[in-house]
Amino acid sequence: MADVIRVPSAKIALSTASVYPERTPDAFELAARLGYDGVEIMVGADPVSQDIDVIERLSEHYQVPVLAIHAPCLLVTQRVWGRDPWAKLVKAQKAAERLGASTVVVHPPFRWQRDYARDFETGLARMRDETDVAFAVENMFPLRARANDVVPYSPDWNPIDYDFPQVTLDLSHTAVSGSDAMEMAVKLGDRLAHLHLADGLGVTNKDEHLVPGRGNQPCAPMLERLAGNGYSGLVVLEINTRKAASRTERIDDLAEGLAFARLHLAASR
């Protein structure tokens, strides 16, 4: 009997960060044009990404749902939505609830955010009890200086061994950290709730976010594993297109990433 191709219910979203230096409205336009299932809003310096009223109108105009919110927890977004990290998460939660997004992506605290870091696990647990929105903590990476690892995150850059029910696995970050992404996925099991699909070559301290298939990360095996396990989380293309020579080249990269995900996010049985 011929194999039956089974496609899981997982949706494929475009991170608004993937169109930079274009802006959030352009991400909605390209997601609609290329056939993505939705977008993940990277809340950042772009004022539109911070304005939920405008985001809601864009979603309605392009008929592209917002499937996830990436809270502003990068170094460059420390002042976006204020300076209080808990207030940022509450605002991200409220935005997700209003827009119908299922997930808020959050990074581990920086070490200098001592109060936030100390209460991070218990605080997230408390917030989970108050909403249906999932808070998916993302794996990050250490920095290397003179052959030594410097970890700017607390309790760690790697959330796997901590009590987080939902985790985001980023395949560009696994490249930087030199981690075994497939082993991480196995350890996470059902806690792997969110995938940032990108690639990398493992260049020291360089978070590359390459188009999947252009690095050395197991992007295809990862998608195939998820498909085989009936994964129902979200796959988000989060790539760096800022060096694209033209808008056409950027669009080609986004189309290639979507095609890659569609191809491998299926399983034969």
C-alpha positions as CSV (number, residue, x, y, z in Angstrom):
1,M,0.0,0.0,0.0
2,A,1.3,3.5,-0.8
3,D,2.3,5.8,2.0
4,V,-0.3,8.3,3.1
5,I,0.9,11.8,3.6
6,R,-0.4,13.2,6.8
7,V,-0.1,17.0,7.3
8,P,-0.4,18.1,10.9
9,S,-2.6,21.0,12.1
10,A,0.4,23.2,12.7
11,K,0.2,26.6,11.1
12,I,3.1,28.5,9.4
13,A,3.4,32.1,10.3
14,L,5.7,34.9,9.2
15,S,7.6,36.9,11.8
16,T,7.3,40.5,11.2
17,A,11.0,40.7,12.0
18,S,11.7,38.7,8.8
19,V,10.9,41.7,6.5
20,Y,13.2,44.2,8.3
21,P,14.1,46.9,7.2
22,E,10.6,47.0,5.9
23,R,7.9,47.5,8.5
24,T,5.0,45.7,10.1
25,P,2.4,46.6,7.5
26,D,4.7,45.1,4.8
27,A,4.9,41.9,6.7
28,F,1.1,41.6,6.6
29,E,1.1,42.4,2.9
30,L,3.7,39.8,2.1
31,A,2.2,37.1,4.4
32,A,-1.1,37.6,2.5
33,R,0.6,37.6,-0.9
34,L,2.7,34.5,-0.3
35,G,0.1,32.4,1.5
36,Y,1.3,32.3,5.1
37,D,-1.3,31.2,7.7
38,G,-0.7,34.3,9.8
39,V,2.0,36.5,11.4
40,E,3.9,36.7,14.6
41,I,4.3,40.3,15.7
42,M,7.8,41.1,16.8
43,V,7.1,44.1,19.1
44,G,10.0,46.4,18.5
45,A,11.1,49.9,17.5
46,D,8.6,50.1,14.6
47,P,5.7,52.1,16.2
48,V,3.1,50.1,14.3
49,S,4.3,46.9,16.0
50,Q,3.5,48.5,19.4
51,D,0.0,49.8,18.4
52,I,-2.6,47.0,18.9
53,D,-5.3,49.2,17.3
54,V,-3.3,49.5,14.1
55,I,-2.3,45.8,14.2
56,E,-6.0,44.8,14.5
57,R,-6.9,47.0,11.4
58,L,-4.0,45.5,9.4
59,S,-5.1,42.0,10.3
60,E,-8.7,42.7,9.2
61,H,-7.5,44.5,6.0
62,Y,-5.2,41.8,4.8
63,Q,-7.3,38.9,6.2
64,V,-4.1,37.6,7.9
65,P,-4.6,36.5,11.5
66,V,-2.1,37.4,14.3
67,L,-1.0,34.0,15.6
68,A,1.6,35.0,18.2
69,I,3.1,38.0,19.9
70,H,6.8,38.3,20.6
71,A,7.2,40.4,23.7
72,P,9.8,43.2,23.5
73,C,12.5,41.6,25.5
74,L,15.6,42.2,23.3
75,L,18.4,44.5,24.3
76,V,17.3,47.0,21.7
77,T,13.7,47.0,22.9
78,Q,14.3,47.5,26.6
79,R,12.3,50.7,26.6
80,V,9.5,49.6,24.3
81,W,6.2,49.3,26.2
82,G,8.0,50.7,29.3
83,R,10.8,49.4,31.4
84,D,9.0,47.1,33.7
85,P,9.4,43.5,32.3
86,W,6.2,42.2,34.0
87,A,4.2,45.1,32.6
88,K,5.5,44.2,29.1
89,L,4.3,40.6,29.5
90,V,0.9,41.7,30.8
91,K,0.6,44.0,27.8
92,A,1.7,41.2,25.4
93,Q,-0.9,38.9,27.1
94,K,-3.7,41.5,26.6
95,A,-2.7,42.1,23.0
96,A,-2.7,38.3,22.3
97,E,-6.1,38.0,23.9
98,R,-7.6,40.8,21.9
99,L,-6.0,39.7,18.6
100,G,-6.8,36.0,19.1
101,A,-3.2,35.0,19.2
102,S,-2.5,31.8,21.1
103,T,1.1,32.4,22.2
104,V,3.4,35.1,23.7
105,V,7.1,34.4,23.1
106,V,9.3,35.5,25.9
107,H,13.1,35.4,26.4
108,P,14.7,34.5,29.8
109,P,15.5,37.6,31.9
110,F,18.8,39.3,31.7
111,R,21.1,38.8,34.7
112,W,20.8,42.5,35.6
113,Q,17.0,42.2,35.9
114,R,17.5,40.6,39.3
115,D,14.0,40.9,40.7
116,Y,12.4,39.8,37.5
117,A,14.8,36.9,37.2
118,R,14.3,35.8,40.7
119,D,10.5,35.6,40.3
120,F,10.4,34.6,36.6
121,E,9.3,31.0,37.0
122,T,6.7,31.6,39.6
123,G,5.5,34.8,38.0
124,L,4.9,33.1,34.6
125,A,3.1,30.3,36.4
126,R,0.8,32.8,38.0
127,M,0.1,34.5,34.7
128,R,-0.7,31.2,33.1
129,D,-3.4,30.6,35.7
130,E,-5.1,33.8,34.5
131,T,-5.3,33.3,30.8
132,D,-5.5,30.7,28.0
133,V,-2.5,32.4,26.3
134,A,0.7,30.3,26.4
135,F,4.0,31.9,27.4
136,A,6.6,30.1,25.4
137,V,10.1,30.7,26.8
138,E,12.7,30.8,24.1
139,N,16.2,29.2,24.1
140,M,18.9,31.8,23.7
141,F,22.7,31.3,23.7
142,P,25.8,32.1,25.6
143,L,28.4,34.6,24.3
144,R,32.0,33.7,23.9
145,A,34.9,35.9,25.0
146,R,38.5,34.6,24.9
147,A,37.3,31.0,24.9
148,N,35.1,31.5,27.9
149,D,31.3,31.4,27.9
150,V,29.5,34.5,29.2
151,V,25.8,33.9,30.0
152,P,23.8,37.1,30.1
153,Y,20.6,35.3,31.0
154,S,19.1,34.1,34.3
155,P,18.4,31.4,35.3
156,D,20.0,30.3,32.1
157,W,20.0,30.7,28.3
158,N,18.5,27.3,27.9
159,P,15.0,26.8,29.3
160,I,14.8,23.1,28.8
161,D,15.7,22.0,32.3
162,Y,13.4,24.5,34.0
163,D,9.7,24.2,34.8
164,F,8.3,25.9,31.8
165,P,5.3,24.1,30.3
166,Q,5.7,25.8,26.9
167,V,9.0,26.4,25.2
168,T,10.0,28.1,21.9
169,L,12.8,26.3,20.1
170,D,14.8,28.7,17.8
171,L,17.1,26.9,15.3
172,S,19.3,29.9,14.7
173,H,20.0,30.1,18.5
174,T,20.9,26.4,18.6
175,A,23.5,27.1,15.9
176,V,25.0,29.9,18.0
177,S,25.0,27.8,21.2
178,G,26.4,24.7,19.4
179,S,23.4,22.7,20.7
180,D,22.0,19.5,19.4
181,A,18.5,20.8,18.2
182,M,17.1,17.3,17.7
183,E,18.2,16.2,21.2
184,M,16.6,19.4,22.6
185,A,13.3,18.6,20.8
186,V,13.3,15.1,22.2
187,K,13.9,16.3,25.8
188,L,11.2,18.9,25.4
189,G,8.6,16.5,24.2
190,D,5.1,18.1,24.3
191,R,6.6,21.2,25.9
192,L,7.9,22.2,22.5
193,A,5.0,24.5,21.7
194,H,6.5,27.0,19.3
195,L,9.2,26.7,16.6
196,H,11.3,29.6,15.2
197,L,12.3,28.2,11.8
198,A,15.7,29.6,10.7
199,D,19.1,28.3,10.0
200,G,22.7,29.0,11.0
201,L,26.3,28.0,10.5
202,G,27.4,28.4,14.2
203,V,29.5,31.4,13.7
204,T,30.7,32.6,17.1
205,N,28.4,35.2,18.7
206,K,26.5,35.6,15.4
207,D,22.8,35.0,15.4
208,E,22.4,34.5,11.7
209,H,18.7,33.6,11.1
210,L,19.4,32.2,7.6
211,V,16.8,30.8,5.3
212,P,16.2,27.2,6.3
213,G,18.4,24.9,4.3
214,R,21.3,27.4,4.0
215,G,23.0,26.5,7.3
216,N,23.9,23.3,9.2
217,Q,20.9,23.0,11.5
218,P,18.4,20.1,11.1
219,C,15.6,22.2,9.8
220,A,14.1,19.5,7.6
221,P,14.4,16.6,10.1
222,M,12.9,18.9,12.8
223,L,9.8,19.7,10.8
224,E,9.5,16.0,9.7
225,R,9.7,14.9,13.4
226,L,7.1,17.4,14.4
227,A,4.8,16.3,11.6
228,G,5.3,12.7,12.6
229,N,4.3,13.5,16.2
230,G,1.2,15.4,15.1
231,Y,2.6,18.7,16.3
232,S,-0.2,21.3,16.7
233,G,2.0,24.3,17.7
234,L,3.1,27.1,15.5
235,V,6.0,27.2,13.0
236,V,7.3,30.8,12.5
237,L,9.7,31.7,9.8
238,E,12.1,34.1,11.5
239,I,14.9,34.9,9.1
240,N,17.2,37.9,8.4
241,T,16.5,39.5,5.1
242,R,18.1,42.9,5.8
243,K,21.0,42.2,3.4
244,A,18.6,41.3,0.5
245,A,19.8,43.2,-2.6
246,S,16.2,44.1,-3.5
247,R,12.6,43.7,-2.4
248,T,12.3,40.9,-5.0
249,E,15.1,39.0,-3.4
250,R,13.5,39.5,0.0
251,I,10.2,38.1,-1.3
252,D,12.0,35.2,-2.9
253,D,13.6,34.4,0.5
254,L,10.3,34.5,2.3
255,A,8.7,32.3,-0.4
256,E,11.5,29.8,-0.2
257,G,11.2,29.6,3.6
258,L,7.5,29.0,3.3
259,A,7.9,26.3,0.6
260,F,10.6,24.6,2.7
261,A,8.3,24.5,5.7
262,R,5.3,23.2,3.7
263,L,7.4,20.5,2.1
264,H,8.9,19.1,5.3
265,L,5.9,19.7,7.7
266,A,4.3,16.5,6.5
267,A,4.8,12.9,7.4
268,S,4.3,9.6,5.5
269,R,2.9,6.6,7.3
